[in-house]
């Protein structure tokens, strides 16, 4: 006897079925009727024998399966309806697994598996304290058998329309598992490693079924598989803590075909957008964004940045903008929550960008900065136009005076009022520029990189225009980006602070000579006039702070040192003299110039900055006459106007209110 079934009788039955295939329909129908009768009389042992006998006949006569399969499946339905009998359910699932492994060449469009989908789903959610583990494992195995049978077989029932039952059943049992937060997307997993092991742990079994499902999913089926996961996480409030959603999507991204990864990200972005529209709590939005971040990083490492991903980045920037809207509308109680979400978006885009190859990193940086909405600077406080035109004539030569644009606000999305729109744009620029700082630093510290070929004009034009932003934080970030861009010999740490250097050896600057032009002159000739024009406007803002002055000082020194060219040196001398002249004109007028004026503090800082720059550059270039004159003016200031020199000029506690033009003319480098 084998498990209660007489071996010789079974062999005789099998031999008869093989030799008389025309009798199969009648034979299996008879056994199905016997199984039904035994069930009605609660004769469990004979029911099990009947199921085993039909299974063996099915295996032996698989070529004639269509002739008797309806009777076989009807018998299994009856057995599976015995809901609380673990042994009968187990035998039915084992038999069904054997059936699903049989390949079929003939179409079976009329065959209906709806009962099995429903029953296996019910088993996956069994909550009996004593038997739920086994029942859930049987339900998962049943679902997996259906996936094997119908997933990629065009002759079978479409399993993908039943994902709303299969996928939640899988995720529900993964929730039982003590999931591992350390699961991440750092290691790829090949499809050869995916196999359904015979395990009594529903969580492990569910994980394997999920991976096998997504391994079989094609592009058109991804949405049907992912959407039920998102709905399940919403309905059962499983987005927080974020470890569990990350665990699920780590398994998906490591299993799915890499070129389909962007579709998963698109679905997550669309789901995040629905939460934005419902204005859910920021914690849920942040958790969804953290999952998106992991998926983006994995996709960047495996496939790079495709055109679809640029659309995704644009959507994230729009989400960031929407978050600022919510923060503005709901007041202080929403600030902390929304800031978490904003930080998650920024980190997501930044981490994704840094994982890309260099050329794609540049493309993403260019896309981000050109996607930032521009607003009309003329509506805000800017340096006087006459000074800017005078400055352009000195450094840029004759040029046409462009007609000023009318006060407009260009944006990818519309806000209710221009005032709130401008506010959002300013804050968005302030946040997104941090992404560019990280990416720019990574790129520009590769000495073999050519500046002009690596950084296209499409990237620098909008970046330089941001130097004229009304927000000092934005201007500071732009200048720090440019510092990172220019500094190839790590000078910035030595000349970051504005100070008067008595002995040039104090700086301990690197003495090695560059064998190639990292800051190539053609690049400076191309962008120099535009850069100096924007820097001129930037340095004259009333709301500049000490950090900004230090950053400007560091930047102009870096450019002068890295260029190592007389023309560039002379241009910056002219630049400083023009700025100085503008400050003197502002200070000498009793009324405002064109409605503007600089505070005494700002005037002192600018004069101190120029003095420190001339002092350092004259010594570094060993220009004796220039150095002697600078040293003479510095000594005169030390005696008569120490507030025009560092560090006193940057002391906010300085009580000096106003200075006469006589003091300026005696103290200014002319």
Steps between C-alpha positions, in 0.01 A plus 500: 500500500615853420335759727186286522485440125559147379791516257392207283144626468629847413728357233211302354283810494774700334566228243132482415481880460800505268376209286141627487523880470145511367389379844677779689204735507272235645764371745587841644133601516432183699786578743377859539153373587654260754696787657179705527320205664782439748499869591129496571557203733810660659714206387822697490741212434320395183483861386879521530540171311272625224696826463830311484364260240380783277836672538689191383268454201541867410880467505494183290248622244595868473467490121126435537458752780226700330276194481461468878637821657155643574407202719836517673471872582140454616619237748776732628247779552290271718802400708618859542155603622569297815633817656617382840655168397873555473584152369245509218605854404864398491427202272293718267775766477769237435288351224430844353874580497562181302226599256646850450843360412361311199560693176204527264507553128128525440319824592276505805330839485178373661671358806416703808733534798302768686411263782864411556607865509233571762572189707876545504455864596279390788765252612768772492294704748419213737510612864452171684746510788601134464507443125534840336869453418435182302185633337677818393788303353252287305326813371829649384599176329165491327542856372849420382372195314245720322775745408710219355201369306365818349749788531666484158280249321283663237283187483393534864282730704656843553640487853591870501139610543500318836797690646264687733459167682844342459725795584327613823507138618876493446561837666275410791720202580821693450367728770504207741871467443750676720625695203864596479566876481847425369350369175604744232546535129879496501528149358327373193340161498480286189188311406685173536502551876122530525336176599205404714634299790289267711487704816266512796557872551231698312715813490788326322259321270321828419832669422591227252158509336524881465841477336386229261190701409700811407760293322225378267332839462539681169474873440123491448447309826711710739219741585261215578753365750617823665165676537355245748815538714452875526132460584579238764760723665248785506208298632702333775706814580830322440698792358621585849752382603662511160707181549221270385419683171872525431533127560221422251628724224859388552386149411308631200781713360758225546276255313335703230661540160719810524347680205162479675626668815396847386139387474501407868634847581230661285230309687647607834514861383137486389404354838694772679312758295167364620617548857604857420157574358334357811749694712579201718743526786855575396626184674324278247624714212853485637484121529381465141776734389759295687386190311522694172849611595620140543344399169660796322844416637468138388383607154785751465756230574344241269371697201600866542269794434255449217264755357226366727706586805525866398121510505513346847741766623273770362209349691705496819583869456129566457431303818756713679325811379163363612645426843604863539148602405357278775753632749407857414125438514490304826738712701755407765341171608575348157857625465687221680304223330532650154871562548551126550329436170699773326825358635403153377445635147830687497693199631328274249597706197848566637580135575363395161716759322819396676457137394493589130793504258660842463340592169154411629566684823564813297180443303297467820663808653425695185144374498447594865637849475321578174178366650517746787244771425636846429348813637544856393783657695386849410212476743734458793787684652791494255803721445435814302481445125723793416783351705452164324512665158813690600655178621412316178667771297826455687524122490289384212552769241220657295185296491140548412273605781242229527141594551395416849245231538163589643438386858406136447541177693576181305429182681429138425187522712271790587439636848218713620697824523831630376610582855468142622648379171815706550532376856483139390749549220751657734477217751512235227815651358652508845433128554575360156835675478628267772468219249721684257761570767548128566501398135727784391755418768507137389566595138734792516754330725602270220807671364472358152160660446478787252287779638367635176400161362362366828284798597286620209368851466148372565615416854693816575265762361217431747750433779664838457164673478418362844784711637251786464237332714346717770561226760851513654491124566452432129783734404727338757424152367574605142833651601591184691419295189730720295771467762475124476509530123815716488708364789722219367798536734308529827573871543162579650583374848796739511325815375144450623505785754561865422819610673813704437797275435828652606713207391382294204666188639236498775249362251709193417352486151590199283797581280463237229464625147205387291602304192172588332246781522227376727338841501557549127519855373256446218239415761570818694486709184166342415335529840712772666295809401174331594645377828645837600178677413299271727762517775486879484127493567542236770756692705283813516192343657383668818423167671846348452644345813849424625500146361419634155785749507742228608372274220542774236851572624591133478352464151676795338830387651449147374427613145803729497730230636372216282493702178859624542445749222575873484182584309286332763697675774448840339128434452457431869692814593262700280209317655606591854562861407157529339331350807697735721400798288134403526520472879663844524224653287236346723671623818552856372139565405277632772197345327479156354642429158214390279312419818774278642771519761730267690529487875821618659573145599477375141717786375767420759491132410541567128794733555663247733445220250665696216791604719562138608477379139747759371733427793505125427519518120773764494720284720428176318585658165799685645406833344719733709345836410147369541588331826665812644197714416258249652715478811503879529121524480459216753725683748302822448176316569642341810561845645203696369225253401558151648134419434593477130727202568438147622410389757341821634298555183310176565423577862124549533552685828686783326318820597630708207195649332634703212827600337589818320616490143835643619571186700405283207721684257794491736454128564383346172738332260470707185 
